[in-house]
Amino acid sequence: MVLPALAYLGVFYVVPFVSLLRTSLSTMGGSVYLPTLTFAWHFGNYTQALTQYRDQILRSFGYAFAATVLCALLAFPLAYVIAFKAGRFKNLLLGLVILPFFVTFLIRTIAWKTILADGGWVVNALGTVGLLPSEGRLLSTSWAVIGGLTYNWIIFMILPLYVSLEKIDARLLEASRDLYASNRRMFGKVILPLALPGVLAGSLLVFIPSVGDFINADYLGSTKTTMIGNVIQKQFLVVKDYPVAAAMSFVLMALILVGVLLYTRALGTEDLV
Amino acid sequence: MTASTQAVGFLSAPGRNFLGTFKLGDLALRTLAGLVLLFLFVPILVIIVFSFNSPAGKFNYTWQGFTLENWAHPFKYPALTSALKLSLNVAAVSTAIALVLGSLVAIALVRQRFRGSKAIDTFLVLPLTSPEVVMGASLLTLFLSMGWATGYVTILIAHAAFEISFIAMTVRARIRGFDWTLEDASMDLGASPVRTFFKVTLPLIVPGIIAAAMLSFALSLDDFIITYFVSGSTVTYPLYVNAATKAAVPPQINVLATAILLISLVLLAFGTLYRRKRVET
């Protein structure tokens, strides 16, 4: 019963990675229109990728980290209220949380472009309060890109966090109360440790799509906010420098793979879906 | 209690208030949660409002004036309509493929622990935790090296690849903990294996499979990054939207997005009502 799916993923998931690895170690010859790839253990592609695009790599990890932290901070109160305080409105609220994600991710990002636009009401309001200098912008800044990443993947933080909070046995909280724990102590010693698997699963699920994304940087950022995804996309589909682009992809994949395997070893795969 | 007092109750009454006497913190928490929920809806409201805009130039980015014109002609742009149709087609076909393969794995993993099932578990998670840009790039290198032309078929292949994992994990989560001895009971009572499958096994697993299929369909419809790499000159709905941001964004994009949202809302409401009815009967 497992064979058909494994065969499919073998051919269309594992083999492509082998192909990507081969490409990343190849040299490119031929003309621009008809490039030929020759496999040559050419590790130079990796040094080129790491040196030439060092800024983009560091920036991607920085943005993705910031977005993950923001997602956790924003998701926690919402997940907490839904899990413990929503009563019979729990399902309605969960439905409301999921609803915005039925609109295509690109169209939501275009909407942010409108919201953050120069001369828009958000920029004007912030300018009036003095939080933004005159002539200050939100669009085309790092903040816009991080905000876009946070918005687009916060759902992957809210849901696992909600699930792990929901599983907390109310009797544990009563017990800690009976043992004279203060609110802060109960939160730190009971709720937070039990919510941690959800936070970790959510972090993985937010960080991965964020670090590889190029839409938010493309729509909401500028040439100063390009990420690894932008480079890979451009090298593959526009410049067509396949070996260096493949090397970049492989570096990204390897870094993430280490994180994922550490996670699944420690916590299994149950919380991820 | 009427609906309105319930709604007010949700906002003010402590309910099962674990933070006990700390009322001010409670209020702050609820307010914060409300603001986060509002944050989720801000772009959605903008999308809906701008579906009634009559833009001056090519881009529907700034508010010019109210019109019903866009809603009167939602299919004004044939390229947009055909891109949406293609995406619905890809979502349906790829989900059908992935549903068969993914459900089988899920059922196998839940029902018996065999050698290597833990490794299979981890392997199934990998496509879900690979950045889309890497999956797209790796599939493209495969198609290039095989000399396959990218288009409809390669899009289907790519979508099914990430959907299989997704469906397998979702179905597995839903059917874990079922009492499979019910099958033995059915056989002991003289039902044939075929009858047992249709009368016992299938009703147990179908709700999980339907939920997984709906999510998989939505994922496919929304996928941009992987599709971008393997589409060639074929244009799906998200690809059309992306191309539009470079040339012209007509308000019909907002109209169709709003319509899809409304349809999802209706389906969601029906699903909830149906489930509630099943629980009652």
Interface residues (C-beta under 8 A of the other chain):
Chain A: M1 V2 P4 A5 L6 Y8 L9 F12 Y13 V15 P16 F17 S19 L20 R22 T23 L37 L74 A75 P77 L78 Y80 V81 I82 F84 K85 A86 G87 R88 F89 N91 L93 G95 L96 V97 I98 L99 P100 F102 V103 T104 F105 L106 I107 R108 I110 A111 W112 K113 T114 I115 A117 Y151 I154 A170 L173 R177 N183 M186 L204 L205 I208 P209 V211 G212 D213 F214 I215 Y219 I228 G229 I232 Q233 F236 L237 Y242 A245 A246 S249 F250 L252 M253 I256 L257 V260 L261 T264 G268 T269 E270 L272 V273
Chain B: Q6 A7 G9 F10 G15 R16 N17 F18 L19 G20 F22 G25 D26 L29 R30 L32 A33 V36 L37 F39 L40 F41 V42 P43 I44 V46 I47 F50 Y61 T62 V100 L101 G102 L104 V105 I107 A108 L109 I120 D121 T122 F123 L124 V125 L126 P127 L128 T129 S130 P131 E132 V133 V134 M135 A137 S138 L139 L140 T141 L142 L144 S145 I157 A158 A160 A161 I164 S165 F166 A168 M169 T170 R172 A173 A218 L221 D222 F224 I225 Y228 F229 Y237 P238 V241 N242 T245 V249 I253 N254 A257 I260 L261 S264 L265 L268 T272
